[in-house]
């Protein structure tokens, strides 16, 4: 066992260490950043790119020479992020409006991206959130599902042709370790309010992201597009701090939180390094592929997977 494997086995034995800042800091010295060359000059789209992990990713990718296009709801935050990153890196950085909870907004944003950019080399679906109470989007979809899964699914589908034309290209999803706690169940996506629970619903959406990545990995490989999903660890972000359901978690583990750049590291590595382009459909944490289930109780069936895609295509109007 080499040093990297020994450290990895040590920290992964306890999620309190593995997902924390300490887990990152113990692994970091074993990594070789000389491989982070593939993203220079490439166009990278980052949803939720103006705050938290997304801002950390945008900063790091711009520093590597990428043309970063941040998507988000707040023009004020977008302008501030563009100015900050441009001043620090000299890279080309832009912001475009996107509200993932509105399918009309998703379609408008996709159309603008396709009009403005002849190439899209990397799409990072980072934006998301957790809602403390049952709320629905303008399209009648529970908000965690609307923002974390349905909106990103539509955005990705609308950009797939351009990604294929830009091949080799990459799609990266930002999930959560909470996915380990939940099976893929779709009650909230069907509109069943009684199925809602803040943490469980959020974790189910994160499980769905893993499933979609595995499906895309199988479907898109022959089009020159790889798909990966990553867990950022326990990372400080406005979304986390704004969740009422997570206040106990914050009080207990706040001193162990990763910085946004630390949380974004693997997403940046997946976008920029050569190694991830040689595989597809994998779940990563701290630059290493991870198991997608820790217990058989969370395993979905093929019918579950089919129903997920059917519901998403119906919700987004893509069903033919």
Secondary structure in CASP SS format (residue, H / E / C, confidence):
PFRMAT SS
TARGET T0000
AUTHOR 0000-0000-0000
METHOD secondary structure of the structure
MODEL  1
X C 1.00
X C 1.00
X H 1.00
X H 1.00
X H 1.00
X H 1.00
X H 1.00
X H 1.00
X H 1.00
X H 1.00
X H 1.00
X H 1.00
X C 1.00
X C 1.00
X H 1.00
X H 1.00
X H 1.00
X H 1.00
X C 1.00
X C 1.00
X H 1.00
X H 1.00
X H 1.00
X H 1.00
X H 1.00
X H 1.00
X H 1.00
X H 1.00
X C 1.00
X C 1.00
X C 1.00
X C 1.00
X H 1.00
X H 1.00
X H 1.00
X C 1.00
X C 1.00
X C 1.00
X C 1.00
X C 1.00
X C 1.00
X C 1.00
X E 1.00
X E 1.00
X E 1.00
X E 1.00
X E 1.00
X C 1.00
X C 1.00
X C 1.00
X C 1.00
X H 1.00
X H 1.00
X H 1.00
X H 1.00
X H 1.00
X H 1.00
X H 1.00
X H 1.00
X H 1.00
X H 1.00
X H 1.00
X H 1.00
X C 1.00
X C 1.00
X C 1.00
X E 1.00
X E 1.00
X E 1.00
X E 1.00
X E 1.00
X E 1.00
X C 1.00
X C 1.00
X H 1.00
X H 1.00
X H 1.00
X H 1.00
X H 1.00
X H 1.00
X H 1.00
X H 1.00
X H 1.00
X H 1.00
X H 1.00
X H 1.00
X H 1.00
X H 1.00
X H 1.00
X C 1.00
X C 1.00
X C 1.00
X E 1.00
X E 1.00
X E 1.00
X E 1.00
X E 1.00
X C 1.00
X C 1.00
X C 1.00
X C 1.00
X C 1.00
X H 1.00
X H 1.00
X H 1.00
X H 1.00
X H 1.00
X H 1.00
X H 1.00
X H 1.00
X H 1.00
X H 1.00
X H 1.00
X H 1.00
X H 1.00
X H 1.00
X C 1.00
X C 1.00
X C 1.00
X C 1.00
X C 1.00
X E 1.00
X E 1.00
X E 1.00
X E 1.00
X C 1.00
X C 1.00
X C 1.00
X C 1.00
X C 1.00
X C 1.00
X C 1.00
X C 1.00
X C 1.00
X C 1.00
X E 1.00
X C 1.00
X C 1.00
X C 1.00
X C 1.00
X C 1.00
X E 1.00
X H 1.00
X H 1.00
X H 1.00
X H 1.00
X H 1.00
X H 1.00
X H 1.00
X H 1.00
X H 1.00
X H 1.00
X H 1.00
X H 1.00
X H 1.00
X H 1.00
X H 1.00
X H 1.00
X H 1.00
X H 1.00
X H 1.00
X H 1.00
X H 1.00
X H 1.00
X H 1.00
X C 1.00
X C 1.00
X C 1.00
X E 1.00
X E 1.00
X E 1.00
X E 1.00
X E 1.00
X E 1.00
X E 1.00
X C 1.00
X H 1.00
X H 1.00
X H 1.00
X H 1.00
X H 1.00
X C 1.00
X C 1.00
X C 1.00
X C 1.00
X C 1.00
X C 1.00
X C 1.00
X C 1.00
X C 1.00
X C 1.00
X C 1.00
X H 1.00
X H 1.00
X H 1.00
X C 1.00
X C 1.00
X H 1.00
X H 1.00
X H 1.00
X H 1.00
X H 1.00
X H 1.00
X H 1.00
X H 1.00
X H 1.00
X H 1.00
X H 1.00
X H 1.00
X H 1.00
X H 1.00
X H 1.00
X H 1.00
X H 1.00
X H 1.00
X H 1.00
X H 1.00
X H 1.00
X H 1.00
X H 1.00
X H 1.00
X H 1.00
X H 1.00
X C 1.00
X E 1.00
X E 1.00
X E 1.00
X E 1.00
X E 1.00
X E 1.00
X E 1.00
X C 1.00
X C 1.00
X C 1.00
X E 1.00
X C 1.00
X C 1.00
X H 1.00
X H 1.00
X H 1.00
X H 1.00
X C 1.00
X C 1.00
X H 1.00
X H 1.00
X H 1.00
X H 1.00
X H 1.00
X H 1.00
X H 1.00
X H 1.00
X H 1.00
X H 1.00
X H 1.00
X H 1.00
X H 1.00
X C 1.00
X E 1.00
X C 1.00
X H 1.00
X H 1.00
X H 1.00
X H 1.00
X H 1.00
X H 1.00
X H 1.00
X H 1.00
X H 1.00
X H 1.00
X H 1.00
X H 1.00
X H 1.00
X C 1.00
X C 1.00
X H 1.00
X H 1.00
X H 1.00
X H 1.00
X C 1.00
X C 1.00
X C 1.00
X E 1.00
X E 1.00
X E 1.00
X E 1.00
X C 1.00
X C 1.00
X E 1.00
X E 1.00
X C 1.00
X C 1.00
X C 1.00
X C 1.00
X C 1.00
X C 1.00
X H 1.00
X H 1.00
X H 1.00
X C 1.00
X C 1.00
X C 1.00
X H 1.00
X H 1.00
X H 1.00
X H 1.00
X H 1.00
X H 1.00
X H 1.00
X H 1.00
X H 1.00
X H 1.00
X H 1.00
X H 1.00
X H 1.00
X H 1.00
X H 1.00
X C 1.00
X C 1.00
X C 1.00
X C 1.00
END
